[in-house]
Amino acid sequence: MKKIFISSDHAGFNLKEQIKKKFSKKFLFQDMGTNNSKTSVNYPDYAHKLSKKVSNNSKNIGILVCGSGMGMSMAANKHKKIRAAVCYSVKNAKLSRLHNNANIITLGSRLTNKNTAFKCIEVFVNTKFEGGRHKKRVNKI
């Protein structure tokens, strides 16, 4: 079973829990918080915590959820070896892996419905990096 790191802020908590429930038979989740939707938290704290784990191994994958997906992505991308992509469509999720070798998908709970989020995750996890001409571009990041 594939291990996936997952984290959210308060705005993304409910979607994070729905993701874990939906994929509990396919993936082993390591939940890095937050633990409720009622207590306001700072999204960078959770993005940094997850990014440190994902950057430890090139095979690791992470899922970050906040209100828009943007804040988590910005914080995660401050880390070496992290390529976090805000995904809002299946095509966007696929290309982020295929061409950019993204290792973290960030989702906006206020902008993406749960079924689209589920499809994006499925495609993100199952798409492999194409390499080739994209490898030299990713290496420049």
Buried (B, 14 or more C-beta within 10 A) or exposed (E): EEEBBBBBBBBBBBBBBBBBEBBEEEBEBBBBBBEEBEEEBEBBBBBBBBBBBBBEEEEBBBBBBBBBBBBBBBBBBEBEEBBBBBBBEBEBBBBBBBBBBBBBBBBBBEBBEBEBBBBBBBBBBEBEBBEEEBEEEBEEE
